[in-house]
């Protein structure tokens, strides 16, 4: 697991990244201080595993291309956070592609962080965000991005079809999940009109963004380095419990931002 530490605009920033195997990660991350000096924009992106029918662009897989497009769109000073995500969706979505699962697409959770601890978050897909205030951890879009009833049907299908191939899984996924109203938030590029969720939180001392491969939950947030360090072993112990055609490991990207004074207290 690669770990880097930096600082920007009064925040201490840690990044953990690891691909699922020998291939390049389809995750990406962004730490971008706005040139105006008024805000810090951060994001975690998780390229959706491409189907056989998903296009590639100059040799780059659809998932990695989609993540790169969204990451670039977020670096537009003149645009609000949500407008950046919508611009990326317009660029990626191809109306000539019939199956939504064949679109080049990426999950994105992006946050705009102000020096006084105000945070605004936009969620597209199933990357996670948690903010910490004096009252404890607050979820800012976590877990599945499916509607509860749809998630239950999808879980049932996966349990009943544990031995299917990746392509069979993609076919079933499009049949069950191939419409916007199945989702609380949709991956960028999947649908012509994306479904987004928005969150605001004040007095944030710590912010965590993660791709779903990090498998975060509130109990592990206070000991994040240890959890991430033991993640692959935890996954191997549960190999037999994974749903049909789901990867044993997934790409992992985690961002943790801690306000300078809170970071000093943690170090002490």
C-alpha positions as CSV (number, residue, x, y, z in Angstrom):
1,X,0.0,0.0,0.0
2,X,1.6,3.3,-1.1
3,X,1.1,6.1,1.4
4,X,2.0,9.8,0.8
5,X,1.6,12.8,3.1
6,X,1.4,16.4,2.1
7,X,-0.2,19.7,3.3
8,X,-2.3,22.4,1.6
9,X,-4.3,25.3,2.8
10,X,-4.1,24.4,6.5
11,X,-4.9,20.7,6.0
12,X,-2.6,17.7,6.5
13,X,-3.4,15.3,3.7
14,X,-2.7,11.5,3.6
15,X,-3.3,9.4,0.6
16,X,-3.3,5.6,0.5
17,X,-3.3,3.9,-2.9
18,X,-3.1,0.2,-4.1
19,X,-4.2,-1.5,-7.2
20,X,-6.1,-4.8,-7.0
21,X,-3.3,-6.8,-8.6
22,X,-0.5,-6.3,-11.2
23,X,-2.6,-4.2,-13.5
24,X,-2.8,-0.4,-13.1
25,X,-5.4,0.9,-10.7
26,X,-8.6,2.2,-12.2
27,X,-9.0,4.5,-9.2
28,X,-7.7,8.1,-9.1
29,X,-7.6,10.9,-6.7
30,X,-7.4,14.7,-6.8
31,X,-5.9,17.2,-4.4
32,X,-6.2,20.6,-6.0
33,X,-5.8,23.9,-4.3
34,X,-7.8,26.5,-6.3
35,X,-5.4,29.1,-7.8
36,X,-7.6,31.8,-6.2
37,X,-6.5,30.5,-2.8
38,X,-10.1,30.4,-1.5
39,X,-10.7,26.6,-1.5
40,X,-9.2,23.2,-1.7
41,X,-10.9,20.7,-4.0
42,X,-10.4,17.0,-3.4
43,X,-11.9,13.9,-4.9
44,X,-11.7,10.1,-5.1
45,X,-12.6,8.5,-8.4
46,X,-13.3,4.8,-9.0
47,X,-13.5,3.7,-12.6
48,X,-16.3,1.2,-13.1
49,X,-14.9,-2.1,-14.3
50,X,-15.4,-2.0,-18.1
51,X,-17.5,-4.6,-20.0
52,X,-16.4,-6.3,-23.2
53,X,-18.5,-3.7,-25.0
54,X,-17.0,-0.7,-23.3
55,X,-14.8,1.5,-25.6
56,X,-11.2,2.3,-25.0
57,X,-9.6,5.6,-26.0
58,X,-6.1,5.5,-27.6
59,X,-5.4,2.3,-25.7
60,X,-6.8,3.5,-22.4
61,X,-9.6,1.5,-20.9
62,X,-13.0,3.1,-20.6
63,X,-12.8,3.1,-16.7
64,X,-9.4,4.8,-16.6
65,X,-10.4,7.3,-19.3
66,X,-13.6,8.2,-17.5
67,X,-11.7,8.8,-14.3
68,X,-9.2,11.0,-16.1
69,X,-11.9,13.0,-17.7
70,X,-13.7,13.6,-14.4
71,X,-10.5,14.5,-12.7
72,X,-9.7,17.1,-15.3
73,X,-13.2,18.5,-15.2
74,X,-12.9,19.1,-11.5
75,X,-10.0,21.4,-12.0
76,X,-12.0,24.2,-13.4
77,X,-11.9,27.3,-11.2
78,X,-14.7,29.0,-12.9
79,X,-17.2,26.2,-12.3
80,X,-19.0,25.0,-9.2
81,X,-18.3,21.5,-8.0
82,X,-21.6,20.0,-9.3
83,X,-21.2,21.8,-12.7
84,X,-17.8,20.1,-13.1
85,X,-19.3,16.7,-12.5
86,X,-22.1,17.4,-15.0
87,X,-19.6,18.6,-17.6
88,X,-17.7,15.3,-17.3
89,X,-21.0,13.4,-17.6
90,X,-21.8,15.2,-20.9
91,X,-18.4,14.4,-22.3
92,X,-18.5,10.7,-21.3
93,X,-22.0,9.6,-22.0
94,X,-22.6,8.3,-25.5
95,X,-26.3,8.2,-26.5
96,X,-25.4,5.7,-29.3
97,X,-24.6,3.0,-26.7
98,X,-27.7,1.1,-25.8
99,X,-26.6,-0.6,-22.6
100,X,-25.8,1.7,-19.7
101,X,-23.3,-0.8,-18.4
102,X,-21.2,-0.5,-21.6
103,X,-20.6,3.2,-21.1
104,X,-17.2,4.5,-20.0
105,X,-18.0,5.6,-16.5
106,X,-16.4,6.4,-13.1
107,X,-17.8,6.8,-9.6
108,X,-16.8,10.2,-8.1
109,X,-17.0,11.7,-4.7
110,X,-15.7,15.2,-4.7
111,X,-15.4,17.8,-1.9
112,X,-14.8,21.5,-1.7
113,X,-13.0,22.3,1.5
114,X,-12.8,25.8,2.9
115,X,-10.1,26.9,5.4
116,X,-12.7,27.5,8.2
117,X,-13.8,23.8,8.1
118,X,-16.9,24.1,5.8
119,X,-17.2,21.2,3.4
120,X,-19.4,20.7,0.4
121,X,-19.6,17.2,-1.2
122,X,-21.0,15.9,-4.4
123,X,-21.5,12.1,-4.8
124,X,-21.8,10.3,-8.1
125,X,-21.8,6.6,-7.6
126,X,-20.5,4.7,-4.6
127,X,-17.3,6.3,-3.4
128,X,-17.5,7.2,0.3
129,X,-17.2,10.4,2.3
130,X,-17.1,10.9,6.1
131,X,-16.7,14.2,8.0
132,X,-15.7,14.6,11.6
133,X,-16.9,17.4,13.8
134,X,-17.0,17.9,17.6
135,X,-20.0,15.6,17.7
136,X,-18.2,12.7,16.0
137,X,-18.3,11.2,12.5
138,X,-21.0,12.2,10.0
139,X,-21.6,10.1,6.9
140,X,-21.6,12.2,3.7
141,X,-22.7,9.6,1.3
142,X,-21.5,6.1,2.2
143,X,-22.2,2.5,1.2
144,X,-24.3,1.3,-1.7
145,X,-25.6,3.9,-4.1
146,X,-28.5,1.7,-5.0
147,X,-32.1,2.3,-3.8
148,X,-32.7,-0.1,-0.9
149,X,-35.3,-2.3,-2.7
150,X,-33.0,-2.6,-5.8
151,X,-30.0,-3.3,-3.6
152,X,-31.9,-6.2,-2.0
153,X,-32.8,-7.7,-5.3
154,X,-29.2,-7.4,-6.6
155,X,-27.9,-9.0,-3.4
156,X,-30.3,-11.9,-3.9
157,X,-29.2,-12.4,-7.5
158,X,-25.6,-12.4,-6.6
159,X,-26.1,-15.0,-3.8
160,X,-28.0,-17.2,-6.1
161,X,-25.5,-16.9,-8.9
162,X,-22.2,-17.3,-7.2
163,X,-20.4,-19.1,-10.0
164,X,-21.3,-16.8,-13.0
165,X,-18.7,-15.2,-15.2
166,X,-17.9,-11.5,-15.2
167,X,-19.8,-11.0,-18.5
168,X,-22.9,-12.8,-17.1
169,X,-22.7,-10.5,-14.1
170,X,-22.5,-7.5,-16.3
171,X,-25.6,-8.7,-18.3
172,X,-27.6,-9.2,-15.1
173,X,-26.4,-5.9,-13.7
174,X,-27.7,-4.0,-16.7
175,X,-31.0,-5.8,-16.5
176,X,-31.6,-4.9,-12.9
177,X,-29.7,-1.6,-12.5
178,X,-29.8,-0.1,-16.0
179,X,-32.1,2.8,-15.2
180,X,-31.5,6.0,-13.2
181,X,-34.3,5.5,-10.8
182,X,-32.6,2.3,-9.4
183,X,-29.9,4.6,-7.9
184,X,-29.5,7.2,-5.3
185,X,-26.5,8.5,-7.2
186,X,-25.1,7.3,-10.5
187,X,-21.6,6.9,-11.9
188,X,-20.4,9.8,-14.1
189,X,-21.1,8.8,-17.8
190,X,-23.6,6.0,-17.1
191,X,-26.8,7.9,-17.9
192,X,-27.6,11.0,-19.9
193,X,-29.1,12.6,-16.9
194,X,-27.0,11.6,-13.8
195,X,-28.4,11.3,-10.3
196,X,-26.2,13.2,-7.8
197,X,-26.3,13.6,-4.1
198,X,-25.1,16.7,-2.3
199,X,-24.0,17.3,1.3
200,X,-22.8,20.2,3.4
201,X,-21.1,20.1,6.8
202,X,-19.7,22.8,9.0
203,X,-16.9,22.8,11.6
204,X,-15.2,19.8,10.0
205,X,-11.8,18.8,11.6
206,X,-11.3,15.7,9.5
207,X,-12.5,14.5,6.1
208,X,-12.1,11.0,4.6
209,X,-12.9,10.1,1.0
210,X,-12.5,6.6,-0.3
211,X,-13.2,4.3,-3.2
212,X,-15.5,1.4,-2.2
213,X,-12.6,-1.0,-2.4
214,X,-11.4,0.4,1.0
215,X,-14.5,-1.1,2.6
216,X,-14.7,1.6,5.2
217,X,-17.2,1.8,8.1
218,X,-17.4,4.2,11.0
219,X,-15.7,1.8,13.5
220,X,-12.5,1.8,11.5
221,X,-12.2,5.5,10.8
222,X,-10.4,6.3,14.1
223,X,-7.7,3.7,13.3
224,X,-7.4,4.2,9.6
225,X,-3.7,3.3,9.0
226,X,-4.1,-0.1,10.8
227,X,-7.3,-0.9,8.9
228,X,-5.8,-0.2,5.5
229,X,-2.7,-2.0,6.4
230,X,-4.6,-5.2,7.2
231,X,-7.2,-4.8,4.5
232,X,-5.9,-7.4,2.0
233,X,-5.6,-10.0,4.8
234,X,-9.2,-9.3,5.9
235,X,-10.4,-9.7,2.3
236,X,-8.6,-13.1,1.9
237,X,-10.2,-14.4,5.0
238,X,-13.6,-13.7,3.4
239,X,-13.0,-14.9,-0.1
240,X,-15.7,-17.5,0.0
241,X,-18.3,-14.9,1.1
242,X,-18.0,-12.6,-1.9
243,X,-20.9,-12.4,-4.3
244,X,-20.9,-14.0,-7.8
245,X,-18.0,-12.8,-10.0
246,X,-17.0,-10.1,-7.6
247,X,-13.3,-9.5,-7.4
248,X,-11.5,-10.8,-4.3
249,X,-9.6,-7.6,-4.1
250,X,-10.4,-4.2,-5.5
251,X,-8.4,-1.1,-6.2
252,X,-8.1,1.1,-3.1
253,X,-7.7,4.9,-2.8
254,X,-8.3,6.8,0.4
255,X,-7.8,10.4,1.2
256,X,-7.7,11.7,4.8
257,X,-7.6,15.4,5.4
258,X,-7.0,16.7,9.0
259,X,-7.1,20.4,9.9
260,X,-3.7,21.6,11.1
261,X,-4.6,22.1,14.7
262,X,-6.4,18.7,14.9
263,X,-3.4,17.1,13.2
264,X,-1.1,18.6,15.9
265,X,-3.4,17.2,18.6
266,X,-3.3,13.7,17.0
267,X,0.5,13.8,16.8
268,X,0.7,14.8,20.5
